[in-house]
Amino acid sequence: MARTSLSQQTADKLYEMIQKQYEPGSKIPTETELTQFFGISRTTVREAVKILCSKNILEIRRGSGTFVKDNPGMPEDPLGIEFDDQDERKREMFEIIELIQPPLMKMAAEKADDEDIARVRRAYDESVKTLERYRDGEYVRPGDFRKLDVRFHLQIISCCHNLFVDRLIEYFMASCHDLYDVWLSLELDRSLEIFKKYHDMMMADLEAHDGEKLYEDAMEHSRQIASLYRSCVNSAGN
C-alpha cells in the first residue's frame, strides 16, 4: 500500500479543521500559525495549502491571506452554464428557484430538530447584524449580503438531512452566484427590505415547524425577488 505523503496528511487535517471551524469566505490562520499548530515545516504547510487550492477548497489572495472558497470543493460554474444571455439565465434561475426551494423548505420545517434550528438562527442573526451595520452607515459590499442570504437559505434546506439535496443545491448556487451578484447590485436597498421581511417570516415558520407556511412564504419571497429584478431591468431599459 502506498504511503501518504506528509503534505497530503497535513492537507487532510487542515481540511478537517476547515470543515469544523471555518465558514466559506473566511480567512484561515497564517502559514506561520499553521506551522506552529501542526508542528511541521513551513514547506509542508505550503504544499498542503497548495493541495487544497488545487481542489477549490482554499484560495490565496496576495497581500490578504488564504481564504476558504465560497463553495469549497466545487469548480467554478459546475453546471457549465454560459452567461451569454444574462437576462434569459436570470429568468431561468428564478423559475428553478420557485420549483425546488419552497418544497424543500417545507420538508426542512417538518424534519428540523433543535440543533438544526439553532444553526439556522445563527445564520439569520448574522445577516440581521450585518444589515444593522449597513443601516448605521458602515460600508458592506453587495456580495457580502448575497453570501449571507444564500447561507441562510442553505442552512434551512440542510435541515432536510438529505445529502443529495445538499449537493444539488450547492451546485446550483455555485453556478448562479455571478448572476446573483449582478442582479443584487441593481437595487440593493429594496432587495434588503425584501430579504429582511421574508427572512423574519421564514425563521418564525421554521421555529414553529410550520411546513405549509414556510412553503408559502418561500414561494412569495422568490416571486417578490423575481418581480423586483424585472422592474429593475425594465427601468434600466427605458
Disulfide bonds with the S-S distance in Angstrom:
none
